[in-house]
Amino acid sequence: MEKFIRTAIDLGKNYFQVHGLESEGGRSISRKVKRSRMHEVFSRIEPCRVGMEACGSAHYWARQLTAMGHEVVLIPPAYIKPYVKRGKNDAVDAAAICEAMSRPDMRFVPIKSADQQAVLMLHKTRELLVKQRTMAVNALRGHLAEFGIVAARGIGRVDELLALAEADAALPHIARAAVACMARHLEGLDLSLETMEEEIAKAHRQNPTSRLLDEIPGIGTLIASVTAASVPDPGVFKSGRDFAAWLGLTPRQNSSGGKEKLGAITKQGNRYIRKMLVTGATSVLRVVGKRKGALADWINALRVRKPERLVAVALANKLARICWAIMTTGEGFRTEMYVKA
């Protein structure tokens, strides 16, 4: 069997580039491997440390190689780029991954299970369906406005818009056919969305971490389930601030010469969770006047000094930190922090 101290794989569609290092400063091996031969090739390699970019199909191959006895680490692509020497090809990328994984301060991405990826697939499918529904509704509004048919904004007013179109005798027959087609399309999207949300709720009920997160104000079923599925190991974050930074909710630093200068939030990281956290925080602000406790006091004190939108983002940051604390400790949310007045 072949023996390497570490191996790196540059993933592709049909061919993978494998870079193996026999010893520190020693000879390296680089070869191209077909997808269908990956199991055969790595079954002939003694268990070693294997590194890959955290990209498409990386979690699948991480699970497969881990089952074969290898220690697999996933590295964010942005952390590999500085180790690319020159040019851009698969062999150079594999060598850069091999070098990056040897750094003592390198950060790695926890490997997700198949069930966690399945939950994330539900969320991504739901997000796609919501976008398609928004596009269809906007198109319908734009087309009917050309015939003088207008209704108030909001997804809840679509039925009213369709009723106006059906009652308008001046609307051409061809346009009516298009409206009927759009109506059927919207009905199908609504049914698909209901199915996705039911499946997400079912997965949420089966996950104890997700149920704990659901106790936090502003964190509903959707945010709780996607957060629990996206973070297999909260211990990779040293603190709640690191977790909030991973979501892009912390201020961007531009400090120099010992002088700290903070700007707007970075917006780097998981955009989907960040967007939902800000939405959840906005819903909390609407009812915080009827609440009392440490969290409500903190929000009210911040509202006196800062604009409403900035308070919503700051609250999203705090909710993210509370999520990390609950995932790390396994404790429930302390309800005395936020109760009805």
C-alpha positions as CSV (number, residue, x, y, z in Angstrom):
1,M,0.0,0.0,0.0
2,E,1.1,3.6,-0.7
3,K,1.9,5.8,2.3
4,F,1.6,9.6,2.5
5,I,1.7,11.9,5.5
6,R,-1.1,14.0,3.9
7,T,-3.1,14.0,0.6
8,A,-5.0,16.7,-1.1
9,I,-7.8,16.4,-3.6
10,D,-9.0,19.0,-6.1
11,L,-12.5,18.0,-6.8
12,G,-14.0,18.2,-10.3
13,K,-17.0,16.8,-12.3
14,N,-15.5,13.7,-13.8
15,Y,-11.8,13.9,-12.9
16,F,-10.1,14.7,-9.6
17,Q,-6.5,15.8,-9.1
18,V,-4.8,14.0,-6.2
19,H,-1.6,15.4,-4.6
20,G,0.2,13.2,-2.0
21,L,3.2,14.1,0.1
22,E,5.4,11.2,1.3
23,S,7.3,13.2,4.0
24,E,7.9,16.8,5.0
25,G,10.3,18.2,2.4
26,G,10.1,14.9,0.6
27,R,8.8,13.7,-2.7
28,S,5.3,14.5,-3.8
29,I,3.0,12.5,-6.1
30,S,0.4,14.2,-8.4
31,R,-2.0,12.2,-10.5
32,K,-5.4,12.6,-12.2
33,V,-8.1,10.2,-11.0
34,K,-11.5,9.4,-12.6
35,R,-14.5,9.8,-10.3
36,S,-15.4,6.1,-10.8
37,R,-11.9,5.0,-9.5
38,M,-11.7,7.2,-6.4
39,H,-12.7,4.4,-4.0
40,E,-10.2,2.0,-5.6
41,V,-7.3,4.5,-5.5
42,F,-7.8,5.5,-1.8
43,S,-8.3,1.8,-0.8
44,R,-4.7,1.3,-1.8
45,I,-3.5,4.3,0.4
46,E,-2.8,3.8,4.1
47,P,-5.1,5.9,6.3
48,C,-3.8,9.5,6.3
49,R,-5.0,13.1,6.5
50,V,-6.9,14.2,3.4
51,G,-7.7,17.8,2.5
52,M,-10.3,19.2,0.1
53,E,-11.9,22.5,-0.7
54,A,-15.3,23.0,0.9
55,C,-17.1,23.0,-2.4
56,G,-19.7,21.0,-4.3
57,S,-19.7,17.3,-3.4
58,A,-17.0,17.8,-0.8
59,H,-19.1,16.7,2.1
60,Y,-20.1,13.5,0.3
61,W,-16.5,12.6,-0.5
62,A,-15.5,13.5,3.1
63,R,-18.0,11.0,4.4
64,Q,-16.9,8.3,2.0
65,L,-13.2,8.7,2.8
66,T,-13.8,8.9,6.5
67,A,-15.6,5.6,6.3
68,M,-12.5,4.2,4.7
69,G,-10.4,5.2,7.7
70,H,-8.9,8.5,6.4
71,E,-9.0,11.8,8.4
72,V,-10.7,14.3,6.2
73,V,-10.6,18.1,6.6
74,L,-12.5,20.7,4.5
75,I,-11.0,24.1,3.9
76,P,-12.8,27.2,2.7
77,P,-11.6,28.1,-0.9
78,A,-10.7,31.6,0.1
79,Y,-8.1,30.2,2.6
80,I,-6.5,28.1,-0.1
81,K,-5.9,30.9,-2.7
82,P,-2.9,32.5,-0.9
83,Y,-1.0,29.2,-1.3
84,V,-1.4,29.0,-5.1
85,K,2.1,29.6,-6.5
86,R,1.4,30.6,-10.0
87,G,-1.1,30.0,-12.8
88,K,-4.3,28.1,-12.3
89,N,-4.8,24.4,-13.0
90,D,-5.9,21.3,-11.1
91,A,-2.4,20.2,-10.2
92,V,-1.5,23.6,-8.8
93,D,-4.8,23.8,-6.9
94,A,-4.2,20.4,-5.3
95,A,-0.7,21.3,-4.3
96,A,-2.1,24.5,-2.7
97,I,-4.7,22.5,-0.7
98,C,-1.9,20.2,0.5
99,E,0.1,23.2,1.7
100,A,-2.8,25.0,3.3
101,M,-3.9,22.0,5.3
102,S,-0.5,21.8,7.0
103,R,-0.8,25.3,8.5
104,P,-1.3,25.1,12.3
105,D,-3.7,28.1,12.3
106,M,-5.8,26.9,9.4
107,R,-9.6,26.9,9.9
108,F,-11.6,23.9,8.7
109,V,-15.3,23.4,7.8
110,P,-17.1,20.7,9.8
111,I,-18.3,17.7,7.7
112,K,-22.1,17.6,7.4
113,S,-24.1,14.4,7.6
114,A,-26.4,13.3,4.8
115,D,-29.4,14.2,7.0
116,Q,-28.1,17.7,7.6
117,Q,-27.5,18.2,3.9
118,A,-31.0,17.0,3.2
119,V,-32.5,19.6,5.5
120,L,-30.4,22.3,3.8
121,M,-31.7,21.0,0.5
122,L,-35.2,21.6,1.7
123,H,-34.4,25.2,2.7
124,K,-32.7,25.9,-0.7
125,T,-35.6,24.4,-2.6
126,R,-38.0,26.6,-0.6
127,E,-35.9,29.6,-1.2
128,L,-35.9,28.9,-5.0
129,L,-39.7,28.4,-4.9
130,V,-40.2,31.8,-3.1
131,K,-38.1,33.5,-5.7
132,Q,-40.0,31.9,-8.5
133,R,-43.3,32.9,-6.9
134,T,-42.1,36.5,-6.5
135,M,-41.0,36.6,-10.1
136,A,-44.3,35.2,-11.3
137,V,-46.4,37.7,-9.2
138,N,-44.3,40.7,-10.4
139,A,-44.7,39.6,-14.0
140,L,-48.4,39.2,-13.6
141,R,-48.7,42.7,-12.0
142,G,-46.7,44.2,-14.8
143,H,-48.7,42.6,-17.6
144,L,-52.1,43.4,-16.1
145,A,-51.0,47.0,-15.4
146,E,-50.7,47.4,-19.2
147,F,-54.5,46.8,-19.3
148,G,-55.3,49.1,-16.4
149,I,-55.8,46.3,-13.9
150,V,-54.0,47.2,-10.6
151,A,-54.2,45.8,-7.1
152,A,-52.5,46.7,-3.8
153,R,-49.0,45.3,-3.2
154,G,-48.4,42.1,-1.3
155,I,-48.5,38.4,-2.0
156,G,-51.9,38.3,-0.2
157,R,-53.4,40.5,-2.8
158,V,-52.8,38.2,-5.8
159,D,-56.2,36.6,-5.5
160,E,-57.7,40.1,-5.7
161,L,-55.7,40.9,-8.8
162,L,-56.8,37.6,-10.5
163,A,-60.4,38.4,-9.6
164,L,-60.1,41.8,-11.2
165,A,-58.7,40.3,-14.4
166,E,-61.5,37.8,-14.6
167,A,-64.2,40.4,-14.1
168,D,-62.7,42.8,-16.7
169,A,-64.7,42.4,-19.9
170,A,-62.3,44.5,-21.9
171,L,-59.4,42.2,-21.3
172,P,-58.6,40.4,-24.6
173,H,-59.1,36.6,-24.8
174,I,-55.4,35.9,-25.5
175,A,-54.5,37.9,-22.3
176,R,-57.0,35.9,-20.3
177,A,-55.3,32.7,-21.4
178,A,-52.0,34.0,-20.2
179,V,-53.5,35.0,-16.8
180,A,-55.1,31.6,-16.4
181,C,-51.7,30.0,-17.1
182,M,-50.0,32.2,-14.5
183,A,-52.7,31.5,-12.0
184,R,-52.2,27.7,-12.4
185,H,-48.4,28.2,-12.0
186,L,-48.8,30.2,-8.8
187,E,-51.2,27.6,-7.4
188,G,-48.6,24.9,-8.1
189,L,-45.8,27.0,-6.4
190,D,-48.0,27.5,-3.3
191,L,-48.7,23.8,-3.0
192,S,-44.9,23.0,-3.4
193,L,-44.1,25.6,-0.8
194,E,-46.5,24.1,1.7
195,T,-44.9,20.7,1.1
196,M,-41.4,22.0,1.7
197,E,-42.5,23.8,4.9
198,E,-44.2,20.7,6.2
199,E,-41.0,18.7,5.6
200,I,-38.9,21.4,7.3
201,A,-41.2,21.4,10.3
202,K,-41.0,17.6,10.5
203,A,-37.2,17.7,10.5
204,H,-37.3,20.5,13.1
205,R,-39.4,18.4,15.5
206,Q,-36.9,15.5,15.2
207,N,-33.9,17.6,16.0
208,P,-33.4,18.5,19.7
209,T,-30.9,21.3,18.9
210,S,-33.4,22.9,16.5
211,R,-36.2,22.7,19.1
212,L,-33.9,24.4,21.7
213,L,-33.2,27.2,19.2
214,D,-36.9,27.7,18.5
215,E,-37.3,29.0,22.1
216,I,-35.3,32.1,21.3
217,P,-37.4,35.2,20.5
218,G,-37.4,35.9,16.7
219,I,-36.1,32.4,16.0
220,G,-38.8,30.3,14.4
221,T,-38.9,26.9,12.9
222,L,-37.1,27.9,9.7
223,I,-34.2,29.7,11.3
224,A,-33.8,27.1,14.0
225,S,-33.7,24.2,11.5
226,V,-31.3,25.8,9.0
227,T,-29.0,26.9,11.8
228,A,-28.9,23.4,13.4
229,A,-28.2,21.8,10.0
230,S,-25.6,24.4,8.9
231,V,-23.5,24.0,12.1
232,P,-22.6,20.4,12.8
233,D,-20.0,21.3,15.4
234,P,-20.5,24.7,17.1
235,G,-17.2,24.1,18.9
236,V,-15.3,25.2,15.8
237,F,-16.2,28.8,16.8
238,K,-14.2,30.1,19.8
239,S,-17.0,32.4,20.8
240,G,-20.4,33.7,19.9
241,R,-18.7,36.7,18.2
242,D,-16.9,34.3,15.9
243,F,-20.2,32.6,15.0
244,A,-21.8,36.0,14.3
245,A,-18.7,36.9,12.2
246,W,-19.2,33.7,10.2
247,L,-22.7,35.0,9.4
248,G,-21.3,38.4,8.4
249,L,-23.1,40.2,11.2
250,T,-20.0,41.8,12.8
251,P,-18.5,45.2,11.9
252,R,-15.8,45.3,9.2
253,Q,-12.4,46.3,10.6
254,N,-10.0,48.7,9.0
255,S,-7.7,49.2,11.9
256,S,-4.0,50.3,11.8
257,G,-1.4,51.7,14.1
258,G,-3.2,50.6,17.2
259,K,-6.2,52.7,16.2
260,E,-9.4,50.7,15.8
261,K,-11.8,51.7,13.0
262,L,-15.0,49.8,12.6
263,G,-17.4,50.1,9.7
264,A,-20.7,48.5,8.5
265,I,-21.2,44.7,8.9
266,T,-19.1,42.6,6.6
267,K,-22.0,40.7,5.0
268,Q,-19.6,37.8,4.4
269,G,-20.7,34.3,5.2
270,N,-24.0,32.5,5.2
271,R,-26.3,35.0,3.5
272,Y,-29.5,32.9,3.9
273,I,-29.2,32.6,7.7
274,R,-28.1,36.3,8.0
275,K,-31.1,37.5,6.1
276,M,-33.5,35.4,8.1
277,L,-32.0,36.5,11.4
278,V,-32.4,40.2,10.5
279,T,-36.1,39.4,9.5
280,G,-36.6,37.7,12.8
281,A,-35.0,40.5,14.7
282,T,-37.3,43.0,12.9
283,S,-40.4,41.0,14.1
284,V,-39.1,41.2,17.7
285,L,-38.8,45.0,17.5
286,R,-42.5,45.2,16.6
287,V,-43.6,43.7,19.9
288,V,-40.7,44.5,22.2
289,G,-42.8,47.3,23.8
290,K,-45.1,44.7,25.3
291,R,-42.2,42.7,26.8
292,K,-39.8,43.1,29.8
293,G,-36.6,41.5,30.9
294,A,-32.9,41.9,30.2
295,L,-33.2,41.4,26.4
296,A,-36.1,43.9,26.2
297,D,-34.2,46.4,28.3
298,W,-31.2,46.1,26.1
299,I,-33.2,46.6,22.9
300,N,-35.1,49.7,24.3
301,A,-31.8,51.3,25.5
302,L,-30.3,50.8,22.0
303,R,-33.4,52.2,20.3
304,V,-32.9,55.5,22.1
305,R,-29.4,56.0,20.6
306,K,-29.6,54.3,17.2
307,P,-31.8,54.1,14.1
308,E,-34.3,51.3,13.9
309,R,-32.6,49.4,11.1
310,L,-29.3,49.5,12.9
311,V,-31.0,48.2,16.0
312,A,-32.5,45.3,14.0
313,V,-29.0,44.3,12.7
314,A,-27.5,44.6,16.2
315,L,-30.3,42.4,17.6
316,A,-29.7,39.8,14.8
317,N,-26.0,39.8,15.9
318,K,-27.1,39.2,19.6
319,L,-29.6,36.4,18.5
320,A,-26.8,34.7,16.6
321,R,-24.6,34.8,19.7
322,I,-27.5,33.3,21.8
323,C,-27.9,30.6,19.2
324,W,-24.2,29.7,19.5
325,A,-24.4,29.6,23.3
326,I,-27.4,27.3,23.3
327,M,-25.8,25.0,20.7
328,T,-22.6,24.8,22.7
329,T,-24.1,24.3,26.2
330,G,-27.3,22.5,25.3
331,E,-29.3,24.7,27.7
332,G,-32.6,26.2,26.9
333,F,-33.4,29.9,26.5
334,R,-33.8,31.7,29.8
335,T,-37.4,33.0,29.5
336,E,-36.9,35.6,32.3
337,M,-34.8,37.6,29.8
338,Y,-37.8,38.2,27.6
339,V,-41.4,37.9,29.0
340,K,-44.7,39.6,28.6
341,A,-45.1,42.8,30.5
